[in-house]
């Protein structure tokens, strides 16, 4: 059974930082693109960051470039999202995802999500 379990969300003031973690199991970690999506209130889900298994390249959504950094620990089958200089518009539920064939725009697996709230 595939599982992706996020942790680390919470309430933070604008300008602050949070680090999200995602523990994964049930699939071959190195065979999947893995990353983060988010869903803000009243908006569609959007991809935040994704690292491709084929070449290790990482995609970041334009609004988070320079502020968010994604990392992985293959030994632990875990991924992380360091979020700095947070803005109120970053408020969303953040989902850990895994996508076969590096198809980051159409993930196969989703975590349950973790809430991030940034106050102004």
C-alpha positions as CSV (number, residue, x, y, z in Angstrom):
1,X,0.0,0.0,0.0
2,X,1.4,3.4,-1.0
3,X,1.5,5.9,1.8
4,X,2.6,9.5,1.9
5,X,2.3,11.2,5.3
6,X,3.0,14.9,5.7
7,X,3.9,16.7,8.8
8,X,5.2,20.1,9.9
9,X,2.4,22.4,8.9
10,X,1.2,25.1,11.3
11,X,0.6,28.8,11.9
12,X,3.4,31.3,11.2
13,X,3.7,35.0,10.8
14,X,4.6,36.6,7.5
15,X,8.3,36.4,7.0
16,X,8.7,33.3,9.1
17,X,9.7,29.8,8.1
18,X,8.3,26.3,8.2
19,X,9.7,22.9,7.2
20,X,7.4,20.3,5.9
21,X,8.3,16.6,5.9
22,X,6.8,13.7,4.0
23,X,7.4,10.1,4.9
24,X,6.7,7.7,2.0
25,X,6.3,3.9,1.7
26,X,4.9,1.3,-0.6
27,X,6.6,2.3,-3.8
28,X,10.1,2.4,-5.2
29,X,11.2,5.9,-4.2
30,X,13.8,6.4,-6.8
31,X,11.4,5.5,-9.7
32,X,9.0,8.4,-9.1
33,X,9.1,12.1,-9.4
34,X,8.2,13.4,-6.0
35,X,7.2,16.8,-4.7
36,X,4.7,19.1,-3.3
37,X,1.4,20.6,-4.4
38,X,-0.9,23.0,-2.5
39,X,-4.5,24.1,-2.5
40,X,-5.3,27.5,-1.3
41,X,-8.9,28.5,-0.2
42,X,-11.1,29.0,-3.3
43,X,-8.3,28.1,-5.7
44,X,-7.3,25.0,-7.7
45,X,-4.5,22.8,-6.6
46,X,-1.1,23.9,-8.0
47,X,2.3,22.3,-8.2
48,X,4.8,23.9,-5.9
49,X,7.9,21.8,-6.5
50,X,8.8,18.5,-8.1
51,X,12.1,16.6,-8.5
52,X,12.3,14.3,-11.5
53,X,13.8,10.8,-10.9
54,X,15.3,10.7,-14.4
55,X,17.8,13.5,-14.1
56,X,17.3,15.0,-10.6
57,X,16.1,18.3,-12.0
58,X,13.8,20.3,-9.8
59,X,10.8,22.4,-10.8
60,X,9.6,25.3,-8.6
61,X,6.5,27.3,-9.1
62,X,7.4,30.9,-10.0
63,X,6.0,32.5,-6.8
64,X,8.1,30.3,-4.5
65,X,11.4,30.4,-6.3
66,X,14.2,31.7,-4.0
67,X,12.0,31.1,-0.9
68,X,11.2,27.4,-0.9
69,X,13.8,24.6,-1.2
70,X,12.9,21.0,-1.7
71,X,15.2,18.2,-0.6
72,X,15.1,14.4,-0.3
73,X,16.5,11.6,1.7
74,X,16.5,8.5,-0.3
75,X,17.7,6.4,2.5
76,X,14.7,7.3,4.5
77,X,12.3,7.6,1.6
78,X,11.5,11.1,2.7
79,X,11.1,14.5,1.2
80,X,11.1,17.9,2.7
81,X,10.1,21.4,1.8
82,X,11.9,24.3,3.6
83,X,9.7,27.4,3.3
84,X,11.3,30.7,4.1
85,X,10.0,34.3,3.8
86,X,6.5,33.0,4.0
87,X,3.7,35.3,2.7
88,X,0.0,35.2,3.5
89,X,-0.7,34.1,-0.1
90,X,1.3,30.9,0.8
91,X,-1.6,29.9,3.0
92,X,-2.8,26.5,1.7
93,X,-3.1,22.8,2.4
94,X,0.2,21.3,1.2
95,X,0.3,17.8,-0.3
96,X,3.2,15.5,-0.8
97,X,2.9,13.8,-4.2
98,X,4.5,11.0,-6.2
99,X,4.3,10.8,-10.0
100,X,5.3,7.9,-12.2
101,X,7.3,8.6,-15.4
102,X,8.3,12.0,-14.0
103,X,4.8,13.3,-14.9
104,X,4.8,16.0,-12.2
105,X,1.6,17.6,-13.5
106,X,-0.4,14.5,-13.0
107,X,0.6,12.8,-9.7
108,X,-0.4,9.2,-9.1
109,X,-0.2,9.4,-5.3
110,X,-1.2,12.0,-2.8
111,X,-0.7,12.5,0.9
112,X,-3.6,13.6,3.1
113,X,-2.2,17.2,3.3
114,X,-1.0,19.5,6.0
115,X,-2.3,23.0,6.7
116,X,0.0,26.0,6.4
117,X,-1.4,29.3,7.6
118,X,0.6,32.5,7.2
119,X,-0.8,35.5,9.1
120,X,-0.1,39.1,8.1
